[in-house]
């Protein structure tokens, strides 16, 4: 009996490619980059499933053009912003993603960005690497403590709750903004805010963990930035679309925002050039899930979902 055909659009961790090769007639893209639609469609001929990445735009036009043999799309990400889910449903294509397994790594990167921005880590590393460091000085690269500062979390999902747990080690009071208040055991002492005004006013550090989409696009705009305490630190390891870049850059220049740490960008891999000109912004290349353990776990869970759907079962990671 012929094995089902699986197209994987990007190179995967070795363990994931090995598992896929053992269970499927595997097709791998020869170029480790986002595929043009024509390239993807050529590789997808007679495929039963596609394992894509968040850099692959699976819009309605592409989905309509996929061969009828494609029954499942698995995305190597939690986010499904790059997939037109309505178009997929209209084609009868099920979608699975990688929930749960990314939370710890993403929270660690947010925590890293918070500390790096506060302690001017990027500036210090560049100073040493350039060979211009002249030694310790009492007023050199003075940053700010985050211990005891108020941490505001926009979006208290799995990643937000992990970050809140880590922040307790630094005795940071945690405040959060979400549409629905969590039960007390999930709050673990965090303070819920039902409106933006009261939430933003207490955010010495603001960490963004909301989903993408139209409802949250450019949520952090000039008006909301003005409601932060002067000198607040802004961290984004969730979605680049959450921030109005022009507004944040302007606030960084005036000191309304004291520093920022960014791991994601609107339109990445493009990065707004205004950020590069600011020394007090820490810029990372989307490292939120970039650990061996996390990427292996992501690959296994998305393959589990593809396996189940092709066998006629509904997996836990089915995107509904």
C-alpha positions as CSV (number, residue, x, y, z in Angstrom):
1,X,0.0,0.0,0.0
2,X,1.3,3.4,-1.0
3,X,2.3,5.7,1.9
4,X,0.7,9.1,2.1
5,X,2.6,12.0,0.7
6,X,3.8,14.8,3.0
7,X,5.2,18.0,1.8
8,X,7.4,19.9,4.3
9,X,8.1,23.5,3.1
10,X,11.2,24.2,5.2
11,X,14.1,22.2,6.8
12,X,13.0,20.7,10.1
13,X,15.1,19.4,13.1
14,X,16.7,16.1,12.2
15,X,14.5,14.1,14.5
16,X,11.4,15.4,12.9
17,X,12.6,14.8,9.3
18,X,13.6,11.3,10.3
19,X,10.2,10.6,11.8
20,X,8.4,12.0,8.7
21,X,10.6,10.0,6.3
22,X,9.7,6.9,8.2
23,X,6.0,7.3,8.0
24,X,5.4,9.2,4.7
25,X,6.5,9.6,1.1
26,X,8.4,12.8,2.1
27,X,8.9,15.8,-0.1
28,X,11.3,18.4,1.2
29,X,11.9,21.8,-0.3
30,X,15.5,22.1,-1.5
31,X,15.6,25.7,-0.5
32,X,15.3,26.6,3.2
33,X,13.3,29.8,2.6
34,X,9.6,30.7,2.1
35,X,8.4,29.2,-1.2
36,X,6.7,31.2,-3.9
37,X,3.1,30.0,-4.6
38,X,4.1,28.3,-7.9
39,X,7.0,26.4,-6.2
40,X,4.7,25.2,-3.4
41,X,2.0,24.1,-5.8
42,X,4.4,22.2,-7.9
43,X,5.8,20.3,-4.8
44,X,2.2,19.7,-3.5
45,X,1.1,17.7,-6.5
46,X,-0.6,14.5,-5.2
47,X,0.3,15.5,-1.6
48,X,-2.0,14.4,1.2
49,X,-0.7,16.8,3.8
50,X,1.5,19.9,4.0
51,X,3.7,20.9,7.0
52,X,4.3,24.6,6.6
53,X,5.8,27.4,8.7
54,X,4.6,30.8,9.8
55,X,6.6,32.4,7.0
56,X,4.5,30.5,4.4
57,X,1.4,32.6,3.4
58,X,-1.4,30.2,2.9
59,X,-4.0,32.6,1.6
60,X,-7.3,31.9,-0.1
61,X,-5.9,32.0,-3.6
62,X,-3.2,29.4,-2.8
63,X,-5.6,27.2,-0.8
64,X,-8.1,27.1,-3.7
65,X,-5.3,26.1,-6.1
66,X,-4.0,23.2,-4.0
67,X,-4.7,19.7,-5.4
68,X,-7.8,17.9,-4.2
69,X,-5.5,15.3,-2.6
70,X,-4.5,17.7,0.2
71,X,-6.5,17.0,3.3
72,X,-4.4,18.4,6.1
73,X,-2.2,21.4,6.7
74,X,0.0,21.4,9.8
75,X,1.7,24.6,10.8
76,X,5.0,24.6,12.7
77,X,3.7,27.3,15.0
78,X,1.0,28.2,17.5
79,X,-0.2,31.0,15.4
80,X,-2.4,30.5,12.4
81,X,-2.4,34.1,11.2
82,X,-0.7,33.0,7.9
83,X,-3.4,30.6,7.0
84,X,-6.9,31.6,5.7
85,X,-8.8,29.3,8.0
86,X,-12.1,30.0,6.3
87,X,-10.7,29.2,2.9
88,X,-9.2,26.0,4.3
89,X,-12.6,25.0,5.7
90,X,-14.2,25.7,2.4
91,X,-11.8,23.3,0.8
92,X,-12.3,20.7,3.4
93,X,-8.7,21.0,4.6
94,X,-8.2,20.5,8.3
95,X,-5.5,22.5,10.1
96,X,-3.3,21.5,13.1
97,X,-0.8,23.6,15.0
98,X,1.6,23.3,18.0
99,X,-0.1,24.4,21.2
100,X,1.3,24.0,24.7
101,X,4.8,23.0,23.9
102,X,6.1,26.6,23.1
103,X,5.0,28.3,26.3
104,X,8.1,27.9,28.5
105,X,10.6,28.8,25.8
106,X,8.5,31.9,24.7
107,X,8.2,33.0,28.3
108,X,11.9,32.6,28.9
109,X,12.6,34.9,25.9
110,X,10.2,37.5,27.1
111,X,11.9,37.4,30.5
112,X,15.3,37.6,28.8
113,X,14.2,40.7,26.8
114,X,12.8,42.4,30.0
115,X,16.2,42.0,31.8
116,X,18.3,42.8,28.7
117,X,16.4,46.0,28.0
118,X,16.4,47.1,31.6
119,X,20.2,46.4,32.0
120,X,21.2,47.7,28.6
121,X,22.6,44.4,27.6
122,X,22.6,45.1,23.9
123,X,24.6,48.3,24.3
124,X,27.1,46.6,26.7
125,X,27.7,43.6,24.4
126,X,28.3,45.9,21.4
127,X,30.7,48.0,23.4
128,X,32.8,45.0,24.4
129,X,32.7,43.4,21.0
130,X,33.8,46.6,19.3
131,X,36.9,46.8,21.4
132,X,36.0,50.2,22.7
133,X,35.3,49.3,26.3
134,X,37.7,51.2,28.5
135,X,36.9,49.4,31.8
136,X,34.5,49.8,34.6
137,X,33.2,53.3,35.5
138,X,30.7,54.4,38.1
139,X,28.3,55.9,35.6
140,X,28.7,53.6,32.7
141,X,25.6,52.2,31.0
142,X,23.3,52.7,34.0
143,X,20.2,50.7,33.7
144,X,17.3,50.0,36.0
145,X,16.3,47.2,38.3
146,X,13.3,45.2,37.4
147,X,13.1,43.6,40.9
148,X,10.0,44.9,42.6
149,X,8.7,46.7,39.5
150,X,5.1,46.2,38.4
151,X,4.8,43.8,35.5
152,X,1.9,44.2,33.1
153,X,1.0,41.3,30.9
154,X,-1.3,41.8,27.9
155,X,-2.8,38.3,27.3
156,X,-2.7,35.9,30.3
157,X,-2.6,32.7,28.3
158,X,-0.1,29.9,28.7
159,X,2.9,32.1,27.9
160,X,1.7,35.0,30.0
161,X,1.1,32.7,33.0
162,X,4.6,31.2,32.7
163,X,6.1,34.7,32.6
164,X,4.1,35.7,35.7
165,X,5.5,32.7,37.5
166,X,9.0,33.6,36.6
167,X,8.5,37.3,37.6
168,X,7.7,36.2,41.2
169,X,11.3,35.3,41.7
170,X,12.0,39.0,41.2
171,X,9.2,40.0,43.6
172,X,7.4,41.8,40.7
173,X,3.7,42.5,41.3
174,X,1.9,41.1,38.3
175,X,-1.0,42.9,36.6
176,X,-2.8,41.6,33.6
177,X,-5.3,42.6,30.9
178,X,-7.4,40.0,29.3
179,X,-11.0,39.8,28.0
180,X,-12.0,37.4,30.8
181,X,-10.7,37.2,34.3
182,X,-9.0,33.9,35.2
183,X,-10.1,31.7,38.1
184,X,-8.2,32.4,41.3
185,X,-6.0,29.4,41.0
186,X,-4.8,30.4,37.5
187,X,-4.3,34.0,38.6
188,X,-1.9,33.0,41.3
189,X,-2.1,36.4,42.9
190,X,-2.0,38.4,39.6
191,X,-4.3,41.4,39.4
192,X,-6.9,41.6,36.6
193,X,-7.8,44.8,34.9
194,X,-11.1,45.2,33.0
195,X,-10.0,48.3,31.1
196,X,-6.8,49.5,29.4
197,X,-6.5,52.7,31.4
198,X,-6.1,51.2,34.8
199,X,-3.9,48.4,33.4
200,X,-1.5,50.7,31.5
201,X,-1.1,53.1,34.4
202,X,0.6,50.4,36.6
203,X,2.9,48.9,33.9
204,X,6.5,49.7,34.8
205,X,7.2,46.8,32.4
206,X,4.7,45.9,29.7
207,X,5.0,42.5,28.1
208,X,2.7,41.7,25.1
209,X,1.3,38.2,24.8
210,X,-2.0,38.7,22.9
211,X,-2.9,36.8,19.7
212,X,-2.5,38.5,16.3
213,X,-5.3,39.5,14.0
214,X,-7.4,42.5,13.2
215,X,-8.7,43.0,16.8
216,X,-5.2,43.5,18.2
217,X,-3.4,45.0,15.3
218,X,-1.4,48.0,16.5
219,X,-2.9,47.7,20.0
220,X,0.1,49.4,21.5
221,X,-0.5,52.8,19.8
222,X,0.4,56.4,20.7
223,X,-2.6,56.8,23.0
224,X,-1.9,53.7,25.0
225,X,1.8,54.4,25.2
226,X,1.0,57.8,26.6
227,X,-0.9,56.0,29.4
228,X,2.2,54.1,30.6
229,X,4.3,55.5,33.4
230,X,7.1,57.5,31.9
231,X,10.2,55.4,31.3
232,X,8.3,52.1,31.1
233,X,9.9,49.1,29.4
234,X,8.1,47.4,26.6
235,X,8.6,43.8,25.6
236,X,7.1,41.9,22.7
237,X,7.8,38.3,22.1
238,X,4.3,37.5,20.7
239,X,3.2,39.1,17.5
240,X,4.9,42.0,15.6
241,X,1.5,43.3,14.6
242,X,0.6,44.2,18.2
243,X,2.8,47.4,18.1
244,X,2.4,50.6,16.1
245,X,6.1,50.9,15.2
246,X,6.0,54.6,14.5
247,X,4.4,55.3,17.9
248,X,6.8,53.2,19.8
249,X,9.9,54.6,18.1
250,X,8.7,58.1,18.8
251,X,8.1,57.3,22.5
252,X,11.6,55.7,22.7
253,X,13.1,58.9,21.4
254,X,11.3,61.1,23.9
255,X,11.9,58.9,26.9
256,X,8.2,58.1,27.4
257,X,9.3,54.5,26.9
258,X,12.6,54.0,28.6
259,X,13.7,50.8,26.7
260,X,12.3,48.0,24.6
261,X,13.0,44.4,23.9
262,X,11.6,42.9,20.6
263,X,11.7,39.4,19.2
264,X,9.0,39.8,16.6
265,X,8.2,42.4,14.0
266,X,5.4,43.6,11.7
267,X,6.3,42.3,8.2
268,X,9.3,40.3,9.3
269,X,12.0,39.6,8.3
270,X,11.8,43.3,7.6
271,X,12.5,45.4,10.7
272,X,11.5,49.1,10.9
273,X,14.8,51.0,10.4
274,X,13.9,53.3,13.2
275,X,14.6,50.6,15.7
276,X,18.1,50.0,14.4
277,X,19.1,53.6,15.2
278,X,18.1,53.3,18.8
279,X,20.7,51.9,21.2
280,X,18.2,51.2,24.0
281,X,16.2,48.7,22.0
282,X,17.2,45.0,22.2
283,X,16.4,43.2,18.9
284,X,16.3,39.4,18.5
285,X,15.5,37.4,15.3
286,X,12.3,35.6,16.5
287,X,13.9,33.3,19.0
288,X,10.8,32.6,21.0
289,X,10.7,28.9,20.3
290,X,14.3,28.4,19.3
291,X,15.5,25.7,21.6
292,X,16.2,22.1,20.5
293,X,13.7,20.7,23.0
294,X,11.0,23.1,21.9
295,X,11.4,22.7,18.2
296,X,11.5,18.9,18.5
297,X,8.3,19.0,20.6
298,X,6.7,21.3,18.1
299,X,7.5,18.9,15.2
300,X,6.2,15.8,17.1
301,X,2.9,17.4,18.1
302,X,2.2,18.7,14.6
303,X,3.1,15.3,13.1
304,X,0.8,13.6,15.7
305,X,-2.0,15.8,14.4
306,X,-1.3,15.1,10.8
307,X,-1.1,11.4,11.5
308,X,-4.4,11.4,13.3
309,X,-6.3,13.3,10.7
310,X,-5.1,11.1,7.8
311,X,-6.2,8.1,9.9
312,X,-9.7,9.6,10.3
313,X,-9.3,10.9,13.9
314,X,-9.7,14.3,15.4
315,X,-6.5,15.3,17.3
316,X,-6.3,17.6,20.3
317,X,-4.4,20.2,18.3
318,X,-7.0,20.5,15.6
319,X,-7.6,24.3,14.9
320,X,-11.4,24.9,15.0
